[in-house]
């Protein structure tokens, strides 16, 4: 009898210890991490209006509202798509390694109190954070096709693109079931998912839509571009440091690396510009810092200070010369999305493989280089190639498909008159600029004041 009681007591104690061990292993919500991620999520959302300012200042004044709205409207359109189905496709459980399922369809099952996976923040907060990435990625693309894209065609294309291109890529790279994630490819905050994908999509749309009638419009307000660039720099701290998904040493490292890469790239771009043209321009400084932010994005949580500075310097020089390719190859990338985001994202992804340090983030980098540094670089190249090829083909096909139903490019008359008055019936600089719905006076004035 005593032996039976002793055995029962021992079994009960072992069961209690086992339950405690399981509870200890289970992730719990951390209030500090959650507070930081609320801030980071807000910062990433700020980046889309900042992008609208950055792009809006560089186009012809008769197209400033249309250009800004193409970024701004994504905050509404993609938010709805993401919560209804996009998040499930990108972060739901999948069987194939290529796309998620429908477990979070219509927002079902996204908990306010339980974490997603092994994180220490609520699943709903993780969903919102990732939503902001899904918003800004198609907005980035809009800069390449500014001043000639049909607004309706652009909206339809981006709805389909978000579901059929962005969501699968996010699944491949960031979902634990994704094939590139399992391969060991590293992308801390979106070098391939956001920047390479947007840059390659921009190239596909440039080829599909063709050139503008005038490819050198005078920037309407460079001060807006500088303001937008500064706000992008500020918001990018949420973009990169927030991708640690906690307030820890990885977040601090990403914060430091992000700032230094942007600073180094701005200096490098300006120096390259000075050597080539003899000038230092405001648009050059703004573009340089963005190039640095793009290139450090996939590496921010994996590299040390020296590497982040080097990545920034490389990005400033490489992206500056990359934007010259459009003149040689003949595609019309209006605001240099291909050269900055496409080339910058590619550079950053490869640099991540070269410079990722176990001392900075051993939990991720150590298994990634288990087969050697060369194997990690090879995995980065596979990820870059797979994303680029899929995005280019899928985006071009989608553009042609949408064109069969909705015009993707405005008419020559609308392009000449300007998209603001023709499409939106508005002016960025006063309604009296378009008397009786025409732009003849404005165009004439601009040709006198700002000759092309």
N, C-alpha and C positions, 0 to 999 in steps of 0.2 A: 504493500500500500504506500509506504514511504517512498519506495523507488519510483512508483508510478507518479506520485506528486512531484518528486524531484525532476523526473523527466518532463513533466508538463511545465514546470516552472522554467526549466532550461529552454524548452521549445518556445515558450511565450517570450522569454528574454531575447532569444535569437530573432524571433519575428519582429519584436519591437525595434531591435537594433537595425534589422534589415529595412524596416519602414523608415527609420530615421535617416539611414544612408540614402534611400531613394529620395526622401524629401530634401536632403542636403544637396543632392545632385540636380534636382529639378530647379529650373530658373525661376527667380522671383523678381517682381517689379521693384526697381530701384528708383526712388523719388528724385535723386540727384540726376541720374541718367535721363529720366523722363523729362525733367525740367530743361536740361540742355537740349534734348532732341526737339522739344517744342520751339525753342529759340532757333535751332538750326533749320528746322522745317520752315519757319517764317523767313529766315534769311534766304533760303533757296527760292521761295516764292517771289521775294523781292527781285531776284535776278531777272525774271521775265519782263517786268516793267523797265528795269534797267537796260535790258537788251533792246527794248523798244526805243528808248532814248538813244542808245548807241547807234542803232541802225537808222533811226529817223533823222538824225542830224546830217547824215551823209548823202541823202538822196535829193533830187530836185524838189523844190518847195511845193510843187503841184502834186507831189506824191507822198508827202510826209505823213499824213494821217493814215493812208492806206498801208504804208510800210509799218508804221507803229502798230496799227490794228492787227496786222497779220501775226505779230507776236502776242499782243494783248489778248486776242480772242481765244488763244489756246488755253488760257487759264479757265475759261468756261467750258469749252468743248471737251478738252482732254480730261478735266476733272470728272465730268459725267461719264465718259467712256471708261475711265479707269476704275471707278467704284462699281460700275455695272458689270464689267467683264474683263477689262485689261489687267487689273491686279491679279485676278485668278489665273489668267493665262501666263502671267510672268512669274508669280510666286506660289501658285497652287501646286499640289503634288501631281507629277506627271509620270507616265510609264515609259515613254520613248526616249527621254533625254533631250527632246527638242521643243516641247511645248507643255504648259501646265494644263490642268483639268478645270473643272467648273465648281470646285468646292466653295469658292467665295463669290459665286455668281450673284449679282444684284446686292452685293454687300453682305450676304449671309455668312455667318460664322466668323466674322472679323471681331474679335473680342476687345472690349474696352478695359478688361481687367487682367486677362491672361496674355503672356508674351507670345511672340511669333518665334518658334524654334527655341534656340538657346539664348535668346536676347533677354535683356533686363528692362525692356520698355514694352508698353502695351502693343498688341498686334495692330490696333487701329492707328496708333501713332506711327508705327513702321509703314503702314499702308499710305498714310498721308505724306510721310517723308519721301517715299518712292514716287508718289503722285507728282511731286514737284519736279522730279527728274523727267518724268514722262511728259510734263508740260513744256519744259524749256527745250527739249530736244527737237521737236518739229518747229518750234519758234526759231531756233538757230538756222534751220534750212531756209526760212523765208528770205533771209538776206541775199541769197544767191539769185533769186528770181524776182527781186524787187523791181517795181516800175513797169512790169509787163505781164504779171500773172493775173488771171481771172480770180476774183475773190471766191466765187462759188466753186470754181474748179480746185482752188487751193484747199478750201475747207473739206471738200469731198475726198480729195487725195489724202489729206492728213488724217482723216477719220480711218480710212482703210489702212494707211501706212502705220498708224499707231498700233492697230490690232494685228496686222500681218507681218510687220517688219520689226517694230520696236519691241513688242511683247516677246516674240520668240528669242530675240537676241538677249534681252534682259534675263530670260529664263536660262539660256545657254551659259551665261557668264556668272550670274549672281545666285541662281537657285541651286541648292545643294544637289538637286537631281539633274542639273544641266550638264551636257556632255563636255563643255569647255571648263566648267567648274571641276568636274571629276578628272579632267585631263591635268589640271594643276595650273592653268593659265591665271595670271593675277591681273585684277583690275579693281583698284581700291574704290574709285568713285566715278568711273565712267569714261575712261579713255577710249575704249572700244564701243561700249554700249551707247554713249551719248555723242562723243565728238567724232570719232571715226565714222559712225553711222550717219550722223548729220552731214558731214563733209562729203561722203560718197553719195548720199541722196541728193545733195546739192549739185554734184557733178551730173548725175543722171537727169535731173530736171533742167539743168542748163542745156544739155544735149537735146532733150525732148522739146523744150520751148524755143530754143534758138536765141539769137542776139536781140538786144534792144535796137531801135532805130538810131538812137544816139547813146553811145556807151560811156560818155564822159560828162554826165550832168554836173553842174556846180553844186557842191554841198550846200544845203540851205541854212545850216546852223551848226557849226562845229562845236560850239559851246555845249549843245545838247549831247553830242558824241562824247565829249570829255566827262560830262556829268554821268552819262550812262556807264562809261568805262570805270569811273570811280565807284559807282554803286555796284557794278559787277564784281569788282575786287572785294568790296565789303561783303557782299552776299556769298561770294565763293568760299569764305571761311565756313559757312554753314554747309555748303556743298561738299567740301573735302573733309574738314574736321568732323562734321556731323556724320560722315560715313563710318566713323569708328563705332557709332551707335551707343556710345557711352562717354562719360566724362572721365577720361583716363589718359595715360601717357601716350597712347597711339593718337588720340585726338589732338593733344598738344603738339606732337611731332608733325601731324598733318597741317596744323595751323601754321607752324613755323615754316615748314617746307613750302606751303602755298604762298606765303608772303614773300619769301626770298626768291622763289622762282619767278614770280611776277615782276619783282623789282629788277632782277638780273636780265630778264627778257626785254623789258622796256629799254634799259640801257643799251643792250646789244643791238636791238632793232634801230634805235636812234643812231648809233655809231655806224651801222651798216648803211643806213639811209644817207648819213653825212658823207661817207666815203663814195657812195654811188652817185648822189645827186648834188652834193654840196650844201644840202639843207637839213634842218631838223624840224619836222612838222608835228603839229598837235595830233593829227590823225595817226601819224606814225607812232608816237608815244602811246596813244590809246590802244592801237592795234598790237603793239609789242607786249604790253602788259597782259592783254587777253591771250596772246599766244603762249606766254609763260604759264598762265593759269590752266590753259588747255593741256599743255604737255605734262605738267606736274600732277594732274588729276588722277591718272591711274597709279602713280607712284607715291603719292603723298604719305600714305601710312606705312611705307616700306623702306624709304631712303633717308639717309642722314643729311645734315646741313650742307656738307660739301657737294654731295650728289645733287641736291635740289638746286644749288647755285649753278652747277654745270648744266643741268637739264634746262634751266631757264636761259642761260647764255646760248646754248645750242638752239633752243626754240626761237629766240629772237632773230638769230641769223638765218636759220633754215626756213622759217615761215616767211621772213621778209623776201627771200629769193623765190620761195614757192609761189607767192602771189604774182610773180612776173610770168609764170608759166601760161597763164590764161592768154597773154598777148602772143606767145609763141605758138600755142596749140589752138587758139581761135575760139575758145568757149567764153561766154559772157557771164562770169561770176561777179554779180554787181557789187557785193560788199565783202568779197574775199572769204567766203565760208569754206571753200575747198582748200585754199592755201593755209588758212589759220586753223580751222577745226579738223579738216580731214588730215592734212599733213602733220599738224600738231598732235592730234590724237594718235596717229601712227608712230610718230617719234616717241611720244611718251610711253606707249605700250612696249615698244622695244627697249627703251631705256629702263623701264621697270625690271625687265629680265636681267639687264646688265648690272644695275645698281642696287637691287633689293637686298636688304641687309638683315641677317639673323639677329643682330644686336638691337635693331629697331623693332622688329616684329617677328620674333622667332616662332611664335605659335603658328603663323601662316607661312613664313618664308622657309623655315627648316624643312617641312615636308615637301615644299615646292622645289627645293634644290636637292632632294634626296638622291637623285640620279645625276647630279652635277649641274654646274652653272650653264653649260651648253644645252642641257636638256630643257632647262627653264626658258632660255632664250628661244629654243626651238618651239616650245609650247606657245610662247608669246607670238611668234611668227605664224604659227598655225591659226591662232585666234584672230590675228589681224587679217590673214588671207581669207579665212572662212567668213568673217563678218563683212569684209569688203566685197567679196564676190556675191554673197547672198543679197546684200543691200543694193548693189549696183543693178543686178538683174531684176530683182523684185520691184525696185523703185521705178525702173524704166518701163517695165510691163504695166505697173499700176498707172503710170502717167499716160500711157497709150490707151489703157482701158477707160480711164476717167474721161479722156479726150473724146472717146466714142459717144459719150452721153452728155458731157458738159464741157463747154469750151475752156481749155486750160490757159489760153493766152488771149488777152484783150485784142480788139481790132486796132489797126494802125491809127484810126481816128481817135479812139479813146486814149491810146498811148500818147498821142501828140497833145491832146487837150489836157491830159492829166487824170489820174485815177481818183483823186480826191473829189473833184467836181462831177466827174462822169459816173463814178460808181457810188459814192457816198453823199454827193450833194453838199459837201462841206469844204471848208478851207482851214488849214492849220494856222493861218495868220490873218483871220478876219473875213467875215462873210461878204464884205463889200468888195473883195478881190474878184468875185465872180459875178459881175452884173448880168442879170437875166439868164443865169445858168451857163454863161460862156466864159472862156479863159483867154480870149484873144488879147485883151489888154495886158493880162498878167504875163503871158508868154512873150509879148513884145517888150514889156518892161524888163523882163529877166534877160532877154537877149541883149538889151542895151547895157544893163547894169552888170550882168555876169556873163560875158561872152563865153561860148564853149570853145 
